[in-house]
Amino acid sequence: MLMVGVLPAVGSGLATMAGTGQLGRLVAHLDWYARRFEVQYFSYLPLSAEKPHLVALPSGVTACVQPRWASPKRALFWPLMDQRAWRGLSVCRAMNLLGAIPALTAKWAWGIPFVVSHGADYEAIARIHGRSVLHLCKWRWLRRLVFRSASAVLVSRQGLAAQLQYRYPGARVVHHANWVDLNRFQPGAPSQSRSVLYVGRLVAEKNLIRLARAVRMLDNTRLRCIGDGPDRSTLEGLGAECPGPVPWESLPKEYGRAGVFCLPSYTEGHPKALLEAMASGLPCAVSDQVGVVQHEETGLVFKADMEADMRTQIARLLDDPALAAKLGAAARKDVEQYDIDTVMPQEIALLREVATSPVRGRKKSCA
């Protein structure tokens, strides 16, 4: 049977995913792999941190923790230092660009192909955070290196996929949307709540400070931000309720209790939380940088840098139950195309194709 090595971001592991509430989603993803492949999950965390979460892994998935004498800074050398765990792999599946660092070594050393996800415009995020030119240059260098060596680069947002394919014509860039579990996230009874819900990281690129100010101006309306990040204390100071991360399995209840879901980001990939909110039939208001939502068809769209527009669109959904119900139902129908039963078989087929390709260790030219 083919063996897939799953690579998280450098420095992370199962405990990291549990801490952000996303372990359940990862397990659901791995379960699809385990039905068709042998699976090895590589963790950068010590066994003591990972042990409580190993029981959550599906049958057929084993975990390999980085040896004690290694460290995240040596991720590039991990395959060489622990060859027994790496050389038997048929294909590596890196969950993001940084996760592909050890996959590069496995590819160069033994010709093991790898597939990597590239979900967001990281350069735009770096600019929002005021990163230096040197930081951007390092990021572009890593991306060029990974794109040159990867058998496929999965990009969840179609526009970004087209941009990257144009910029790197020698790479195989595949538009591959994020999935949503339509059985888990389902519409319930219409909520009468005047609660505005956000789910995700509490960071600058999400534009949450402006959202908190906008919601404060609405009568009898509260903002609930699920997640964690450096903006948490500021949001709480503006009156937002910030309970921290919530387990993925509990999110359907959160969507069911909210009146509106809002995603005000300056930049996005193909946001999982938005897909889940739409699948739950929750009316959504998003910024014009998010995509996915069609204005007045499957939700409402506002300008990311205009607080008044944001407030107006949120208020429309809160004050007009008929409009909210109409857009929520249309959103549910629209995200059916991203059902896990549709998206994951495509990913499985791609991994099988890459793993069984007769040409291994091939390097592509990349601009």
C-alpha positions as CSV (number, residue, x, y, z in Angstrom):
1,M,0.0,0.0,0.0
2,L,1.2,3.5,-0.7
3,M,2.4,5.5,2.3
4,V,1.7,9.2,2.7
5,G,3.8,11.4,5.0
6,V,1.8,14.4,6.3
7,L,3.9,17.4,7.2
8,P,2.5,20.3,9.3
9,A,4.0,23.7,9.6
10,V,7.5,23.7,11.0
11,G,7.4,23.7,14.8
12,S,3.8,22.4,15.1
13,G,2.0,19.2,15.7
14,L,-1.2,17.6,17.0
15,A,-1.1,19.6,20.3
16,T,-0.8,22.8,18.3
17,M,-4.0,21.9,16.3
18,A,-5.8,21.0,19.5
19,G,-4.8,24.4,21.0
20,T,-6.4,26.2,18.1
21,G,-9.5,24.0,18.1
22,Q,-8.7,22.5,14.7
23,L,-7.6,19.0,15.7
24,G,-11.0,17.6,14.8
25,R,-10.8,19.0,11.3
26,L,-7.3,17.6,10.8
27,V,-8.5,14.2,12.0
28,A,-11.4,14.3,9.5
29,H,-8.9,15.1,6.8
30,L,-6.5,12.3,7.8
31,D,-9.4,9.8,8.0
32,W,-9.9,10.2,4.3
33,Y,-6.2,9.4,3.7
34,A,-6.3,6.5,6.1
35,R,-9.1,4.7,4.1
36,R,-6.8,4.6,1.0
37,F,-3.2,4.9,2.2
38,E,-0.9,4.1,5.1
39,V,-0.4,7.5,6.7
40,Q,2.5,8.8,8.8
41,Y,2.0,12.2,10.6
42,F,5.2,14.0,11.4
43,S,5.2,16.2,14.5
44,Y,7.8,18.7,15.7
45,L,6.5,18.4,19.3
46,P,7.9,16.1,21.9
47,L,6.1,12.8,22.7
48,S,5.0,14.1,26.1
49,A,3.0,16.9,24.3
50,E,1.6,14.7,21.6
51,K,0.7,11.6,23.7
52,P,-2.8,12.9,24.9
53,H,-3.8,13.5,21.3
54,L,-2.6,10.3,19.7
55,V,-5.8,8.5,20.5
56,A,-7.7,10.9,18.2
57,L,-5.8,9.7,15.1
58,P,-7.8,7.4,12.8
59,S,-6.8,3.8,12.5
60,G,-4.0,3.5,10.0
61,V,-2.4,6.7,11.0
62,T,0.9,6.6,12.9
63,A,2.7,9.6,14.4
64,C,6.4,10.3,14.1
65,V,7.8,12.9,16.5
66,Q,11.0,14.7,15.8
67,P,13.9,13.1,17.6
68,R,15.0,14.8,20.9
69,W,18.3,15.8,19.4
70,A,16.6,17.6,16.5
71,S,14.8,20.9,16.5
72,P,12.5,22.9,14.2
73,K,15.5,24.9,13.1
74,R,16.9,21.6,11.7
75,A,13.7,20.7,9.8
76,L,15.7,20.6,6.5
77,F,17.9,17.8,7.9
78,W,15.2,15.7,9.6
79,P,14.8,13.2,6.8
80,L,18.6,12.6,6.8
81,M,18.7,12.2,10.6
82,D,15.8,9.8,10.8
83,Q,16.0,7.9,7.5
84,R,14.0,4.9,8.7
85,A,10.9,7.1,9.1
86,W,11.3,8.9,5.8
87,R,12.7,6.6,3.1
88,G,9.6,4.3,2.9
89,L,7.3,7.2,2.0
90,S,5.5,7.1,-1.4
91,V,4.6,10.8,-1.3
92,C,4.8,13.7,1.2
93,R,1.8,16.0,1.7
94,A,2.9,19.4,3.1
95,M,0.1,21.3,4.6
96,N,1.7,24.7,3.9
97,L,4.8,26.2,2.4
98,L,6.9,26.0,5.6
99,G,5.8,22.4,6.0
100,A,7.5,21.6,2.7
101,I,11.0,22.3,4.0
102,P,11.8,18.7,5.0
103,A,10.0,17.4,1.9
104,L,12.6,19.2,-0.2
105,T,15.3,17.1,1.4
106,A,13.4,13.9,0.9
107,K,12.9,14.8,-2.7
108,W,16.5,15.7,-3.3
109,A,17.9,12.7,-1.4
110,W,15.6,9.9,-2.5
111,G,13.3,11.3,-5.2
112,I,10.2,11.2,-2.9
113,P,7.6,13.5,-4.6
114,F,5.6,16.0,-2.6
115,V,2.4,18.0,-2.8
116,V,2.1,21.3,-0.9
117,S,-0.8,23.6,-0.1
118,H,-0.4,27.4,-0.6
119,G,-3.6,28.9,0.7
120,A,-3.1,32.6,1.3
121,D,-1.3,35.7,-0.2
122,Y,1.5,35.6,2.4
123,E,3.2,38.7,0.8
124,A,0.1,40.7,1.4
125,I,0.0,39.5,5.0
126,A,3.7,40.4,5.5
127,R,3.1,44.0,4.2
128,I,0.2,44.4,6.6
129,H,2.5,43.4,9.5
130,G,5.2,45.8,8.2
131,R,7.8,43.1,7.5
132,S,11.1,44.1,6.1
133,V,12.1,43.8,2.4
134,L,14.6,41.1,3.6
135,H,11.8,39.1,5.0
136,L,9.8,39.3,1.8
137,C,12.9,38.3,-0.2
138,K,13.4,35.2,2.0
139,W,9.8,34.3,1.6
140,R,9.9,34.6,-2.2
141,W,13.1,32.5,-2.3
142,L,11.5,29.7,-0.3
143,R,8.4,29.8,-2.5
144,R,10.4,29.6,-5.7
145,L,12.4,26.7,-4.3
146,V,9.3,24.8,-3.2
147,F,7.4,25.5,-6.4
148,R,10.4,24.3,-8.4
149,S,10.5,21.0,-6.7
150,A,6.8,20.2,-5.8
151,S,4.9,17.7,-8.0
152,A,1.8,19.9,-7.4
153,V,1.0,23.1,-5.5
154,L,-2.6,23.2,-4.3
155,V,-4.1,26.7,-4.1
156,S,-7.5,27.1,-2.6
157,R,-8.4,30.4,-4.1
158,Q,-8.9,30.4,-7.9
159,G,-7.6,34.0,-8.5
160,L,-4.5,33.4,-6.5
161,A,-3.9,30.1,-8.3
162,A,-4.0,31.9,-11.7
163,Q,-1.6,34.6,-10.4
164,L,0.9,32.0,-9.1
165,Q,0.7,29.9,-12.3
166,Y,1.5,33.0,-14.4
167,R,4.4,33.9,-12.1
168,Y,5.8,30.3,-12.0
169,P,4.9,28.8,-15.4
170,G,7.1,25.8,-14.7
171,A,5.2,24.8,-11.6
172,R,2.1,22.6,-11.6
173,V,-0.4,24.9,-9.8
174,V,-3.8,23.2,-9.1
175,H,-6.9,25.1,-8.0
176,H,-8.1,22.9,-5.1
177,A,-10.8,24.4,-2.9
178,N,-11.0,23.9,0.9
179,W,-13.7,21.4,1.9
180,V,-16.7,21.7,4.3
181,D,-18.5,18.9,6.0
182,L,-22.1,19.5,5.0
183,N,-23.4,16.8,7.3
184,R,-21.8,18.4,10.3
185,F,-22.6,22.0,9.4
186,Q,-26.3,22.2,8.6
187,P,-29.0,25.0,8.8
188,G,-31.1,25.1,11.9
189,A,-33.9,27.2,13.1
190,P,-33.5,30.9,12.2
191,S,-31.7,32.7,15.1
192,Q,-33.2,35.9,16.5
193,S,-29.9,36.8,18.1
194,R,-28.3,40.1,17.4
195,S,-24.9,38.5,17.8
196,V,-22.2,39.0,15.2
197,L,-19.8,36.0,15.0
198,Y,-16.2,35.8,13.8
199,V,-14.1,32.6,13.8
200,G,-10.4,32.6,13.2
201,R,-7.1,34.1,14.3
202,L,-7.2,37.5,16.0
203,V,-4.6,39.2,14.0
204,A,-4.1,42.5,12.1
205,E,-4.9,41.2,8.6
206,K,-8.4,40.1,9.7
207,N,-9.4,43.8,10.3
208,L,-11.2,43.0,13.5
209,I,-10.5,46.3,15.3
210,R,-12.6,48.0,12.6
211,L,-15.3,45.4,13.0
212,A,-15.4,45.8,16.8
213,R,-15.9,49.6,16.3
214,A,-18.6,49.0,13.8
215,V,-20.6,46.6,16.0
216,R,-20.3,49.0,19.0
217,M,-22.4,51.5,17.0
218,L,-25.3,49.1,16.5
219,D,-28.0,49.0,19.1
220,N,-28.2,45.8,21.3
221,T,-25.6,44.0,19.2
222,R,-22.6,42.1,20.4
223,L,-19.5,40.8,18.7
224,R,-18.2,37.3,19.5
225,C,-14.7,36.5,18.2
226,I,-13.7,32.8,18.5
227,G,-10.0,32.2,18.3
228,D,-6.8,33.7,19.7
229,G,-4.1,36.1,18.7
230,P,-2.4,39.4,19.5
231,D,-5.5,41.5,19.0
232,R,-7.5,39.7,21.7
233,S,-7.0,42.2,24.5
234,T,-7.8,45.2,22.2
235,L,-11.0,43.5,21.0
236,E,-12.1,42.8,24.6
237,G,-11.4,46.5,25.4
238,L,-13.8,47.4,22.6
239,G,-16.5,45.2,24.1
240,A,-16.1,42.1,22.0
241,E,-16.6,38.7,23.7
242,C,-13.4,36.6,23.1
243,P,-13.7,33.1,24.6
244,G,-10.6,31.8,22.9
245,P,-10.5,28.9,20.5
246,V,-13.4,26.5,20.4
247,P,-13.1,22.8,19.3
248,W,-14.1,22.3,15.7
249,E,-16.7,19.8,16.8
250,S,-18.5,22.6,18.8
251,L,-18.6,25.2,16.0
252,P,-22.0,24.1,14.6
253,K,-23.5,25.3,17.9
254,E,-21.7,28.6,17.6
255,Y,-23.0,29.2,14.1
256,G,-26.5,28.1,15.2
257,R,-26.6,30.7,18.0
258,A,-25.3,33.7,15.9
259,G,-27.4,36.2,14.0
260,V,-24.7,37.1,11.4
261,F,-21.2,35.8,10.5
262,C,-18.7,38.5,9.5
263,L,-15.3,38.2,7.9
264,P,-13.8,41.7,7.4
265,S,-10.3,40.6,6.3
266,Y,-7.9,42.6,4.2
267,T,-6.7,39.4,2.5
268,E,-8.0,35.8,2.5
269,G,-7.4,32.5,0.8
270,H,-10.5,30.3,0.7
271,P,-11.7,30.7,4.4
272,K,-12.8,27.5,6.0
273,A,-14.8,29.3,8.7
274,L,-16.8,31.2,6.1
275,L,-17.6,28.0,4.2
276,E,-18.8,26.4,7.5
277,A,-21.0,29.5,8.3
278,M,-22.5,29.4,4.8
279,A,-23.2,25.7,5.1
280,S,-25.0,26.4,8.4
281,G,-27.3,28.8,6.6
282,L,-26.0,31.7,8.6
283,P,-26.2,35.0,6.7
284,C,-22.8,36.4,6.0
285,A,-21.2,39.8,5.6
286,V,-17.7,39.9,4.2
287,S,-15.2,42.4,2.9
288,D,-14.5,42.9,-0.8
289,Q,-11.1,41.2,-0.3
290,V,-12.6,37.9,0.8
291,G,-14.3,36.5,-2.3
292,V,-16.6,33.5,-2.2
293,V,-19.7,35.6,-1.4
294,Q,-21.7,37.2,-4.2
295,H,-23.2,40.5,-3.0
296,E,-27.0,40.3,-2.4
297,E,-27.0,36.7,-3.8
298,T,-25.3,34.6,-1.2
299,G,-24.4,37.3,1.3
300,L,-23.5,41.0,1.6
301,V,-20.2,42.5,0.7
302,F,-18.7,45.8,2.1
303,K,-15.5,47.7,1.5
304,A,-12.7,46.5,3.8
305,D,-11.5,50.0,4.7
306,M,-14.9,51.6,5.2
307,E,-16.3,51.1,8.7
308,A,-19.6,52.8,7.8
309,D,-20.2,50.4,4.9
310,M,-19.4,47.4,7.2
311,R,-21.8,48.6,9.8
312,T,-24.6,49.2,7.2
313,Q,-24.3,45.7,5.7
314,I,-24.3,44.0,9.0
315,A,-27.3,46.0,10.1
316,R,-29.2,45.0,7.0
317,L,-28.9,41.3,7.9
318,L,-29.8,41.9,11.6
319,D,-32.8,44.1,10.9
320,D,-34.3,42.2,7.9
321,P,-35.0,38.6,8.8
322,A,-36.5,37.9,5.4
323,L,-33.3,39.0,3.6
324,A,-31.1,37.1,6.1
325,A,-33.1,33.9,5.6
326,K,-33.0,34.3,1.8
327,L,-29.2,34.9,1.7
328,G,-28.5,32.1,4.2
329,A,-30.4,29.6,2.2
330,A,-28.6,30.7,-1.0
331,A,-25.3,30.4,0.7
332,R,-26.0,26.9,1.8
333,K,-26.8,25.9,-1.7
334,D,-23.7,27.6,-3.1
335,V,-21.2,25.8,-0.8
336,E,-22.5,22.4,-1.8
337,Q,-19.8,22.4,-4.5
338,Y,-17.2,22.3,-1.7
339,D,-18.7,19.3,0.2
340,I,-16.0,17.0,1.6
341,D,-17.4,14.1,-0.4
342,T,-16.6,16.0,-3.5
343,V,-13.3,17.7,-2.7
344,M,-11.4,15.0,-0.9
345,P,-11.7,12.3,-3.6
346,Q,-10.0,14.8,-6.0
347,E,-7.1,15.2,-3.5
348,I,-6.8,11.5,-3.0
349,A,-6.7,10.9,-6.8
350,L,-3.9,13.6,-7.1
351,L,-1.8,12.0,-4.3
352,R,-2.2,8.6,-5.9
353,E,-1.2,9.9,-9.3
354,V,1.9,11.7,-7.9
355,A,2.9,8.7,-5.8
356,T,2.7,6.2,-8.7
357,S,4.2,8.4,-11.3
358,P,7.1,6.6,-13.1
359,V,9.1,9.8,-13.2
360,R,10.5,10.5,-9.7
361,G,13.0,13.0,-8.6
362,R,12.3,15.1,-11.7
363,K,13.0,18.8,-11.3
364,K,11.0,21.4,-13.2
365,S,12.3,24.7,-14.4
366,C,10.5,27.6,-12.6
367,A,10.7,31.3,-13.3
